[in-house]
């Protein structure tokens, strides 16, 4: 590839074929710095907790029809107030557990996504700062070269 004034030239006589807009050629992929984001031990434990809360929500959803069946079959048909009371308390507990687990699952998912966004912003900022510093250094060296050439 022939480089000129910051842009690659492609086409006839250069031996290169133009790429589709927005896509990179295979030889250009090696020049890209991709920040490697690691969620670490804390992030892994958050993911495990989120998975556990998903299981709790699923268990509460599966327990609800069973408790209703218990209230109908064991309490209403047999005319037992005690079984109805246990079933109602079980439904209330299942609803509270399901709501709490759903909230915590959403909270942990949001926390993880905000952490990734934070890491990406920091990586992008550091990259832009490095580019700016490199650009400033190249401008200074170009100025000093032009000053030396004028003095000769």
N, C-alpha and C positions, 0 to 999 in steps of 0.2 A: 504494500500500500504506500502510496506517495503522500507525504504530508506537506501541507503548505498553509501558512498563516492560520494554524490552529484547526483546520478542517481537513479530513481525509479526502483525497480526490479518488474517485472510482470511475470506471468506464473504459472506453476504448483506449488501448495503448498502455494502460496501467496494470493490466493483468488481474484486475479485481472486478467483481460484478457488484452492482449496487445492492444493498440490503433493503429489505422492506422498512419503511419508516417505523421507528420505535424498537426495532429488533437489532440485536448485536450479532456480529459474526463470531464464530467459535474462537478465533485467535484474540478477540477483544475481551472475552470473558475472563481471561487470566489477569487482566489489569484492573478488575473491579474489586474493591474492598467491601466485603459483605460482613457486617458485624455479626458475630456469633453470640446469640443470646442464650444464656443458660438460666433455667429457672431455679437451679440449685436445690438444696435439701429442703429449704422452707417452702419453695414453690411446689415441690413434689408432695410434701405433706399436705399442702392446701388442696392439691388435686385429689389426693387420697381421701381427705375429709369431704370434699365435694361429692366424690363417688359414694362415700358412706351415707351422706345425707340423701342422695338419690335412692339408695336402698331403703332408707327409713321412710321416705315418702311413698315408695312403692309398697312397702309392708303396711303402712297406714291405709293406703288406698285398697289393698286387698283385705284388710281386717274389717273395714266398714260394712261391706255386705254380709259378712259372717256375723257381725254383732247385730245387725238388723234381723237376720234369720233367727238368731238366738232369742231376740226379744219377741218375735212373732211366734215361733214354735214353742219355746220354753216358757214364755211369760204370758202371752195373750191366750193361747189355746189351753194352757194348763191353769190359767188364772193365778199366776204367781207374780206378786208385786216385787218380790225380791229379785227375781231373774230380770224383770223389766228394768229395775233400778240399776243392776249391774251392767246391763246392756247400754243403758243411757249414759252411765258414767264412762263406760268404755268408748262410746261414740264421741263424747266430749274430749276425753284424753287423746283419742286418735286424731281428732280435728286440731287440737292444740299442737300435738307432736308434728302433724303434717304441715301446719302453718309455720312453725318454728324451723323445721328442716328445710322447707321451701325458701324461707327468708335467708337462712344461712347459706344455702346452696347458691342463691343469686348473689349474695354479698361476696362470697368467695370467688365466684366467677368474675364479678366486676373488679374485685381487688387484683386478681391475676391479670385481667386485660389492661387495667391501669398501669400495672407494673411493667408490662411489655411495652406499652406506649411510652412510658417514662424512659425506659432503656433505649428505645428507638430514637426518641428526641435527643437524648444525651449523645448517642453515637453520631447522629446527623450533625449536631452542633459541633462536636469535636472534629468531625471530618471537614466541615466548612471552615472552622478556625485554622486547621492545618493548611487547607487550600489557600486561605487568605494570607497566612504567614509565608507560604511558599511563593505566592504571587508578589508579595511585598519584597521578599528577598531577591527575586528575579528582576524586579523593577530597579532596585538599588544597584544590582550588579550591572544592569544595562546602562544606568546613568553614569556609573563610575567608568565603564568602558568608553562611553561617548565623551566624557570629560577628558579621559586620557588621550583619545584620538584627536580631540580638538587642540589639546596642548602641544601635540607633536608637530 
